[in-house]
Amino acid sequence: MAGLQRIAQRIGARVRVVGVTVDDDVNLAREFVRKYRITFANFSDPGMRASRKPLGIAALPMTFLVSADGRVLWHARGARAWDDEDTVAEILSVAAAGPRPTP
């Protein structure tokens, strides 16, 4: 989350970071956001009712780059150093290319 916070601050004008917690304890998730001073938008999906089926999430953490029209452009499983230069460059490159036409 700290890396996502740093990337949100760094490239937030070009790519919006949004968090989704699947924790059943919404208050615990809110406390985490407050404690670590996470400023990007965060939403709750207890039990993964909204995210499991449409996004095919089988493991956590899972990160998606989604276009403004709702298409998944890129995804990554597992934790990463989100503010790493190579990762930032990859995200910006995919975001700049935008949605690819579906065949």
Kinemage of the C-alpha trace (Angstrom):
@kinemage 1
@onewidth
@group {chain A} dominant
@subgroup {mainchain}
@vectorlist {calphas} color= white
{ca met a 1} P 0.000 0.000 0.000
{ca ala a 2} L 2.856 2.379 0.728
{ca gly a 3} L 4.188 1.908 -2.812
{ca leu a 4} L 0.724 2.470 -4.264
{ca gln a 5} L 0.455 5.659 -2.196
{ca arg a 6} L 3.777 6.897 -3.563
{ca ile a 7} L 2.837 6.104 -7.169
{ca ala a 8} L -0.552 7.795 -6.656
{ca gln a 9} L 1.228 10.944 -5.525
{ca arg a 10} L 3.734 10.733 -8.345
{ca ile a 11} L 1.526 9.995 -11.367
{ca gly a 12} L -1.948 10.656 -10.000
{ca ala a 13} L -2.655 13.266 -12.666
{ca arg a 14} L -2.228 10.597 -15.373
{ca val a 15} L -3.332 7.405 -13.628
{ca arg a 16} L -5.827 7.248 -10.788
{ca val a 17} L -5.125 4.748 -8.034
{ca val a 18} L -8.148 3.180 -6.335
{ca gly a 19} L -7.999 0.586 -3.586
{ca val a 20} L -10.518 -2.145 -2.903
{ca thr a 21} L -10.408 -4.094 0.325
{ca val a 22} L -12.058 -7.482 0.559
{ca asp a 23} L -11.708 -7.571 4.327
{ca asp a 24} L -14.939 -8.438 6.129
{ca asp a 25} L -14.060 -5.947 8.877
{ca val a 26} L -14.637 -2.593 7.172
{ca asn a 27} L -13.600 -0.699 10.304
{ca leu a 28} L -10.243 -2.495 10.352
{ca ala a 29} L -9.698 -1.547 6.712
{ca arg a 30} L -10.591 2.093 7.435
{ca glu a 31} L -8.158 2.144 10.356
{ca phe a 32} L -5.404 0.755 8.126
{ca val a 33} L -6.005 3.512 5.556
{ca arg a 34} L -5.947 6.143 8.291
{ca lys a 35} L -2.875 4.713 10.055
{ca tyr a 36} L -0.782 4.562 6.883
{ca arg a 37} L -2.107 7.875 5.541
{ca ile a 38} L -3.454 6.415 2.328
{ca thr a 39} L -5.056 9.275 0.402
{ca phe a 40} L -6.234 7.553 -2.772
{ca ala a 41} L -9.855 6.393 -2.940
{ca asn a 42} L -10.622 3.114 -1.178
{ca phe a 43} L -13.737 0.978 -1.357
{ca ser a 44} L -14.932 -2.155 0.417
{ca asp a 45} L -15.994 -5.431 -1.159
{ca pro a 46} L -16.471 -7.785 1.811
{ca gly a 47} L -16.498 -11.402 0.699
{ca met a 48} L -15.402 -10.338 -2.812
{ca arg a 49} L -18.994 -10.301 -4.005
{ca ala a 50} L -18.348 -7.591 -6.594
{ca ser a 51} L -14.780 -8.403 -7.608
{ca arg a 52} L -14.386 -12.180 -7.721
{ca lys a 53} L -16.571 -13.027 -10.705
{ca pro a 54} L -16.164 -10.025 -13.039
{ca leu a 55} L -12.408 -9.726 -12.524
{ca gly a 56} L -11.573 -13.386 -12.007
{ca ile a 57} L -9.628 -12.761 -8.819
{ca ala a 58} L -8.295 -16.008 -7.423
{ca ala a 59} L -5.382 -14.696 -5.329
{ca leu a 60} L -4.588 -11.546 -3.406
{ca pro a 61} L -3.176 -9.009 -3.757
{ca met a 62} L -4.237 -8.364 -7.325
{ca thr a 63} L -3.715 -5.097 -9.168
{ca phe a 64} L -5.437 -3.936 -12.347
{ca leu a 65} L -4.955 -1.072 -14.743
{ca val a 66} L -8.417 -0.253 -16.036
{ca ser a 67} L -9.256 2.195 -18.825
{ca ala a 68} L -11.750 5.005 -18.326
{ca asp a 69} L -14.316 2.922 -20.221
{ca gly a 70} L -13.859 -0.018 -17.835
{ca arg a 71} L -11.609 -2.346 -19.853
{ca val a 72} L -8.818 -4.157 -18.036
{ca leu a 73} L -5.589 -3.106 -19.788
{ca trp a 74} L -3.083 -4.872 -17.538
{ca his a 75} L -2.961 -6.837 -14.318
{ca ala a 76} L -0.425 -8.143 -11.832
{ca arg a 77} L -0.647 -10.798 -9.128
{ca gly a 78} L 1.172 -10.437 -5.859
{ca ala a 79} L 2.964 -7.637 -4.113
{ca arg a 80} L 5.290 -5.351 -6.053
{ca ala a 81} L 7.423 -2.299 -5.563
{ca trp a 82} L 4.830 -0.089 -7.256
{ca asp a 83} L 7.024 2.988 -7.208
{ca asp a 84} L 9.975 1.177 -8.858
{ca glu a 85} L 11.079 3.008 -12.031
{ca asp a 86} L 10.489 0.000 -14.311
{ca thr a 87} L 7.014 -0.607 -12.894
{ca val a 88} L 6.071 3.078 -13.212
{ca ala a 89} L 7.303 3.104 -16.820
{ca glu a 90} L 5.314 -0.048 -17.618
{ca ile a 91} L 2.117 1.363 -16.104
{ca leu a 92} L 2.481 4.691 -17.916
{ca ser a 93} L 3.214 2.921 -21.196
{ca val a 94} L 0.129 0.701 -20.950
{ca ala a 95} L -2.038 3.637 -19.844
{ca ala a 96} L -0.808 5.802 -22.746
{ca ala a 97} L -1.541 3.045 -25.275
{ca gly a 98} L -5.125 2.881 -24.023
{ca pro a 99} L -7.606 0.132 -24.741
{ca arg a 100} L -6.782 -2.207 -27.553
{ca pro a 101} L -9.609 -3.147 -29.907
{ca thr a 102} L -11.176 -6.499 -29.196
{ca pro a 103} L -10.706 -8.984 -32.054
